[in-house]
Amino acid sequence: MATRKPILPGTGSKPLDPDLDALQYEIMQETAQALGRIGRRLEEALAALKRHDETPGSNLNRDELVQEAADRAFALFIQRDYLGLRTDHHLKATYDIPQEVMVRIGVMKKPDQRARNNGR
């Protein structure tokens, strides 16, 4: 008898009782939806950065938009890694992530000095 793979790659979870396949399906469906939401948030951040670059005299802080896109890309990469989806090399092309965003993935922004002083 062949052993079944875990229901969620990367989580170490064991297959559920065959009578609970509906639950397995729902878990996998929610996992896919969560990845979709994270991907859409990345697309939104990249679109905001692109709009900023295409708008003459834009008053938004571009550095913050780049950091936001990097943070959202990082969230997607981490979620995929957690699920055992280890091939992220295609994501840069799929989402058209600029190099300046890629180099910031995983880099955390320091809190600004005013925010730290207000917390005292």
Stockholm file with secondary structure:
# STOCKHOLM 1.0

chainA/1-120         MATRKPILPGTGSKPLDPDLDALQYEIMQETAQALGRIGRRLEEALAALKRHDETPGSNLNRDELVQEAADRAFALFIQRDYLGLRTDHHLKATYDIPQEVMVRIGVMKKPDQRARNNGR
#=GR chainA/1-120 SS CCCCCCSSTTTTCCCCCGGGHHHHHHHHHHHHHHHHHHHHHHHHHHHHHHHHHHSTTCCSCHHHHHHHHHHHHHHHHHHHHHTTCCCCTTHHHHTTCCHHHHTTTTCCCCCCHHHHHHTC
#=GC SS_cons         CCCCCCSSTTTTCCCCCGGGHHHHHHHHHHHHHHHHHHHHHHHHHHHHHHHHHHSTTCCSCHHHHHHHHHHHHHHHHHHHHHTTCCCCTTHHHHTTCCHHHHTTTTCCCCCCHHHHHHTC
//
